Amino acid sequence: MSTLRQTADQIISASIQAVLPDEAVRRALKDFRPEGRVFLVAAGKAAWQMAHAAVSALGSVEDGVVVTKYDHVKGDIPGVRCYEAGHPVPDANSFAATEKALKLVHGLHPEDIVLFLLSGGGSALFEKPLISGEELQNITGQVLASGADIVEMNTIRKRLSGVKGGHFAQACAPAKVFSIVLSDILGDPLDMIASGPAVPDTSTCEQALAIAEKYHLTLSSAAKDLLQQETPKALGNVTTQITGSVRELCAAAAKASQALGYEPVILTDQLCCEAREAGSFLGSIARTHAGHGRKLAYIAGGETVVHLTGKGLGGRNQELALAAAPALSGLENCCVFSVGSDGTDGPTDAAGGYVDGQTENALCAAGMDVFLTLADNDAYHALQAVEGLIITGATGTNVNDVAVALVE
């Protein structure tokens, strides 16, 4: 393994360690003094980690339900039932686990408290469809393939759900809800994180209908009717505390880079373009500054999108990295890597991808063309062939992605 790759791995590890939710949850609960019974519901990719930290801090809860992604449950939590379900498309286990959570909060009293721990991925994992499960899965697949951003996606999903867009908080009433939210959306819009199950919805029916038209979504008459039904605009039983964000992830990457002798430059923590455009741009930046005698780390955080044009395997971070390879080609002292803080990138076992000046030649030697591979959205197999996959396993957090261009 090259020294540059080892450096990249060190930066990735340090960055993710800095944004794990354990300390953030403990901090949020520091002044939590419930007088009644506490029931815990956690949903999202970081749900197990957040629930584990919360129960450790509180000592115990009356009862609890955790819904997280497959392979993200890391052990038993006292008094809490843990379930794994589908992501990014909800499945039967998503629906069944959400019903367990709804049953848990049904019939509670005004003095009871629902401790609701929410993280990114909750839109798929925490779901009670108001249309058939099959149609919901189909619509989710359509939106994912369209290139719609996360806000557009969640504006649609809220109206097809019995728990999103504030409906879960309504189901908890008259009990109070204390919500701790780990943000995975740029700018931290509370009603969009995991589609806002316990937050009044700011989006409108008009916006939902415009998004459906923009991306030519195929919808049943029942789904179209739901898009025209307004979501809750006020909730009186919820207190929310937001913790963790992509800003912290970028700052952590900058700190880790600096500790390794690089001069960090945070380009943005609001990255929201096509993945391959971001990769090409970062690669070009590295090429411009290569050979100038300075060790530089250009950092961009956010969430890119992938417009599916092929049938390959990959994710937005892998696609971003691969798209940087042509700009780096032939350089001995530069690399670009991109990673999802949750440890998963698209429907793969990789967190992201790494490329350097040798990547494109290595792919050519293996009979692969970068541009054809990107057109087929098959970054996973290309990076796998040149040892460019970044595999961290589930991290227990989820605060967007970070991409870095290193110049030695």
Secondary structure, DSSP 8 states (H G I E B T S, - for coil): --HHHHHHHHHHHHHHHHT-HHHHHHHHTTT---SS-EEEEEESTTHHHHHHHHHHHHS--SEEEEEEETT---S-BTTEEEEEE-SSS--HHHHHHHHHHHHHHTT--TT-EEEEEE-TTHHHHS--BSS-HHHHHHHHHHHHHHT--HHHHHHHHHTTBSSTTTHHHHHHTTSEEEEEEE--STT--TTTGGG-TTS-----HHHHHHHHHHTT----HHHHHHHTS------SSEEEEEE--HHHHHHHHHHHHHHTT-EEEEEEEEE-SBHHHHHHHHHHHHHHHTTSS--EEEEEEE--B----S-----HHHHHHHHHHHHHTT-SSEEEEEEETTS--SSSS-SEEEEETTHHHHHHHTT--HHHHHHTT-HHHHHHHTT-EE-----S----EEEEEEE-
